Amino acid sequence: MGLVISSNFAASFAARQIEINNDGLQKSLNRLSSGKRIVNPADDAGGMAVQLKMHAAVKRGAVTKNNIQNAISFLQTQDGVLQTATKVVDRIAELKAMSLDATKNSEDIQNYNEEYQVLRQQLQDLQTEKFNGVSMFGTNGGDAAAATDSNQEGVFTIYTTEQGNKASAPSVLISGVYLSSTGGGAAATTANVYYSISGGFSGDVTSMTSGGLADQSLSMDGILSDLQSLANARAVNGALQSRMNFAYDQASISKINMEAARSRIIDVDIAEESSHFARQNILMQASSSMLSQANATSRTALQLLMQ
């Protein structure tokens, strides 16, 4: 190429390289200062879209973990009530056994009956126990359909993944447990725990075989059946707690792995980017130096004209 003064291709090329190297240097600085590989959507449009979805999933995963822990706390509180109820029913069984003593007269049995009546009321009070204002026990007399209807009190559906209530998403159903009639009347025949005890046996003992604790309707068979129902309810509660603990572990693992996958997309590799920054910095300095050299070629042409 001839020596000309109207244009300087070498200088223009060097200036263009300065522009390219400066752009690369600025990108590297932005990545290192932010810690992100994708600073602008133009850096990786597809990766930006994917990581945004993952970021939302990670946030939902954190909420899911809290929901599961709250469900575990609910079950633990419910089990505490069931444990108390078991003790109450066990004491009622003792009172019934003592009332069967042939040497006791009706007045003695009435003394036992006084405690029985307040214990029966305590069972009815347990039916109204709440967790954060939410009923822990069902109010539909142990109806099988109501016990699995999440629209009823005491029935809950716990979603165990970040998918929430999306169709086919995994969930755990906490079925309703019916304890006792709260109105003082006879409990429904479908009541799944205290039918024999909360069947309305209020009043004084009128004879050795009628009234209150002495009433033949309050049988030892019924009380033992109630104890068995309580044991069953606690077994179900314990099984649900075990499952929720496993669900919490799985939710934690899923959240961790999702965070790791998102990090590989959005976060910058500091070691790699530092090397890239050093390279861009050197290229920037070299291109600036070459621009200065390219501008000097015009002086050579001027010297020829001055001779």
TAFENZI-V538676 format. One record per residue. N is the residue number from 1. SS is DSSP state (h for helix, s for strand, l for the rest). NEAR is the number of other ideal C-beta (glycine too) atoms within 12 Angstrom. Layout:
BEGIN
N&SS&NEAR, N&SS&NEAR
END
This chain:
BEGIN
1&l&9, 2&l&10, 3&l&18, 4&l&17, 5&l&17, 6&l&9, 7&l&16, 8&l&23, 9&h&17, 10&h&24, 11&h&25, 12&h&17, 13&h&19, 14&h&27, 15&h&21, 16&h&18, 17&h&26, 18&h&26, 19&h&19, 20&h&18, 21&h&29, 22&h&22, 23&h&19, 24&h&25, 25&h&28, 26&h&20, 27&h&27, 28&h&32, 29&h&22, 30&h&22, 31&h&29, 32&h&27, 33&h&15, 34&h&19, 35&l&16, 36&s&26, 37&l&28, 38&l&29, 39&l&24, 40&l&16, 41&h&16, 42&h&12, 43&h&21, 44&l&22, 45&h&13, 46&h&14, 47&h&25, 48&h&22, 49&h&16, 50&h&21, 51&h&28, 52&h&20, 53&h&20, 54&h&28, 55&h&25, 56&h&19, 57&h&27, 58&h&28, 59&h&20, 60&h&27, 61&h&32, 62&h&22, 63&h&22, 64&h&35, 65&h&31, 66&h&21, 67&h&29, 68&h&38, 69&h&24, 70&h&22, 71&h&36, 72&h&32, 73&h&22, 74&h&34, 75&h&34, 76&h&23, 77&h&25, 78&h&38, 79&h&30, 80&h&21, 81&h&35, 82&h&37, 83&h&21, 84&h&23, 85&h&41, 86&h&31, 87&h&20, 88&h&35, 89&h&41, 90&h&23, 91&h&26, 92&h&41, 93&h&32, 94&h&22, 95&h&36, 96&h&38, 97&h&21, 98&h&23, 99&h&40, 100&l&23, 101&l&16, 102&l&11, 103&l&10, 104&l&22, 105&l&16, 106&h&21, 107&h&17, 108&h&21, 109&h&34, 110&h&26, 111&h&21, 112&h&32, 113&h&33, 114&h&22, 115&h&23, 116&h&39, 117&h&30, 118&h&20, 119&h&34, 120&h&41, 121&h&26, 122&h&27, 123&h&44, 124&h&33, 125&h&23, 126&h&37, 127&l&39, 128&l&25, 129&l&30, 130&s&19, 131&s&25, 132&l&12, 133&l&10, 134&s&21, 135&s&29, 136&l&36, 137&l&45, 138&l&38, 139&l&30, 140&l&30, 141&l&33, 142&l&33, 143&l&23, 144&l&19, 145&l&17, 146&h&26, 147&h&30, 148&h&21, 149&l&20, 150&l&22, 151&l&14, 152&l&27, 153&l&27, 154&l&37, 155&l&30, 156&s&34, 157&s&22, 158&s&35, 159&s&31, 160&l&35, 161&l&30, 162&l&33, 163&l&20, 164&l&22, 165&l&18, 166&l&13, 167&l&9, 168&l&10, 169&l&17, 170&l&24, 171&s&25, 172&s&34, 173&s&23, 174&s&39, 175&l&33, 176&l&38, 177&l&45, 178&l&41, 179&l&44, 180&l&44, 181&l&35, 182&l&26, 183&l&17, 184&l&20, 185&l&16, 186&l&20, 187&l&35, 188&l&25, 189&l&15, 190&l&20, 191&l&39, 192&l&33, 193&l&44, 194&l&46, 195&l&32, 196&l&35, 197&l&48, 198&l&43, 199&l&29, 200&l&24, 201&l&39, 202&l&27, 203&l&22, 204&l&22, 205&l&30, 206&l&17, 207&l&19, 208&l&23, 209&l&19, 210&l&21, 211&l&24, 212&h&36, 213&h&46, 214&h&34, 215&l&29, 216&l&21, 217&l&25, 218&l&42, 219&l&25, 220&h&24, 221&h&16, 222&h&29, 223&h&39, 224&h&21, 225&h&23, 226&h&38, 227&h&30, 228&h&21, 229&h&32, 230&h&37, 231&h&22, 232&h&20, 233&h&40, 234&h&27, 235&h&18, 236&h&27, 237&h&33, 238&h&21, 239&h&19, 240&h&30, 241&h&29, 242&h&17, 243&h&25, 244&h&34, 245&h&23, 246&h&19, 247&h&28, 248&h&29, 249&h&19, 250&h&23, 251&h&36, 252&h&25, 253&h&17, 254&h&28, 255&h&29, 256&h&18, 257&h&19, 258&h&29, 259&h&24, 260&h&16, 261&h&21, 262&h&28, 263&h&22, 264&h&19, 265&h&26, 266&h&30, 267&s&25, 268&l&29, 269&l&20, 270&h&18, 271&h&11, 272&h&16, 273&h&27, 274&h&17, 275&h&16, 276&h&24, 277&h&27, 278&h&19, 279&h&18, 280&h&29, 281&h&22, 282&h&18, 283&h&25, 284&h&27, 285&h&19, 286&h&18, 287&h&29, 288&h&23, 289&h&18, 290&h&24, 291&h&26, 292&h&19, 293&h&19, 294&h&25, 295&h&21, 296&h&18, 297&h&26, 298&h&22, 299&h&18, 300&h&19, 301&h&19, 302&h&15, 303&h&13, 304&h&14, 305&h&12, 306&h&8, 307&l&7
END
